[in-house]
Amino acid sequence: MPKTVVYVLVSAVWPFIINTMSGVRAIDAELLAAARSFCATERQTLRTVVLPAIIPVVMAAMRQALALSWMAGVIAEVLSTQTGVGGF
């Protein structure tokens, strides 16, 4: 795999993971308690409480990861090539 692809993936994956984790941690405890009080299974809680609650955070993480990966791709291409745009 070319160095550019690896650099872009590394620069995009970590912000996405960190933002998603913070979104899951920020879910209101009362929502989870309400799901438990209705005897919801873990799968039902994930599908009906957790996923809808983290959609805004995941969309923001995707937006940030896209911007960072675009910048990383441009920087990697400029710094790693001797010919083409980076060579000029």
C-alpha positions as CSV (number, residue, x, y, z in Angstrom):
1,M,0.0,0.0,0.0
2,P,1.4,3.4,-0.9
3,K,2.6,5.7,1.9
4,T,0.0,8.3,0.9
5,V,-2.9,5.9,1.5
6,V,-1.6,4.8,4.9
7,Y,-1.1,8.4,5.9
8,V,-4.6,9.4,4.9
9,L,-6.2,6.4,6.7
10,V,-4.3,7.1,9.9
11,S,-5.2,10.8,9.8
12,A,-8.9,10.0,9.2
13,V,-9.5,7.0,11.5
14,W,-8.3,8.3,14.8
15,P,-10.4,11.5,14.9
16,F,-13.5,9.4,13.9
17,I,-12.9,6.9,16.6
18,I,-12.3,9.5,19.3
19,N,-15.3,11.6,18.4
20,T,-17.6,8.5,18.3
21,M,-16.3,7.3,21.7
22,S,-17.0,10.7,23.2
23,G,-20.5,10.7,21.7
24,V,-21.3,7.3,23.2
25,R,-20.0,8.4,26.6
26,A,-22.2,11.5,26.4
27,I,-25.4,9.6,26.1
28,D,-27.9,10.6,28.8
29,A,-27.9,8.0,31.6
30,E,-31.7,8.5,32.0
31,L,-32.2,7.2,28.5
32,L,-30.3,4.1,29.2
33,A,-32.1,3.7,32.5
34,A,-35.4,4.0,30.8
35,A,-34.4,1.3,28.3
36,R,-33.4,-1.0,31.2
37,S,-36.7,-0.3,33.0
38,F,-38.6,-1.5,29.9
39,C,-36.5,-4.7,29.9
40,A,-34.8,-3.9,26.6
41,T,-32.0,-6.2,25.6
42,E,-28.5,-4.9,24.8
43,R,-29.3,-5.1,21.1
44,Q,-32.6,-3.2,21.5
45,T,-30.8,-0.6,23.6
46,L,-28.1,-0.2,21.0
47,R,-30.6,0.1,18.1
48,T,-33.2,2.3,19.7
49,V,-31.2,4.5,22.2
50,V,-27.5,4.5,21.4
51,L,-27.4,4.7,17.6
52,P,-30.0,7.5,17.3
53,A,-28.2,9.5,20.1
54,I,-24.8,9.4,18.4
55,I,-25.9,10.2,14.8
56,P,-25.0,13.9,15.2
57,V,-21.6,13.1,16.7
58,V,-20.9,10.5,14.0
59,M,-21.8,13.0,11.2
60,A,-19.5,15.6,12.8
61,A,-16.8,13.0,13.1
62,M,-17.2,12.1,9.4
63,R,-17.0,15.7,8.4
64,Q,-13.8,16.2,10.4
65,A,-12.3,13.0,9.2
66,L,-13.0,14.0,5.6
67,A,-11.3,17.4,6.0
68,L,-8.3,15.9,7.8
69,S,-7.9,13.1,5.2
70,W,-8.1,15.6,2.3
71,M,-5.4,17.8,3.9
72,A,-3.3,14.7,4.7
73,G,-3.5,13.5,1.1
74,V,-2.4,16.8,-0.3
75,I,0.5,17.1,2.1
76,A,1.6,13.5,1.6
77,E,1.5,13.9,-2.2
78,V,3.5,17.2,-2.0
79,L,6.1,15.8,0.4
80,S,6.6,12.3,-1.0
81,T,6.9,12.7,-4.7
82,Q,9.9,13.8,-6.8
83,T,7.8,14.1,-10.0
84,G,4.5,15.6,-10.7
85,V,2.9,18.3,-8.5
86,G,5.1,17.6,-5.5
87,G,8.3,17.9,-7.7
88,F,7.4,21.3,-8.9
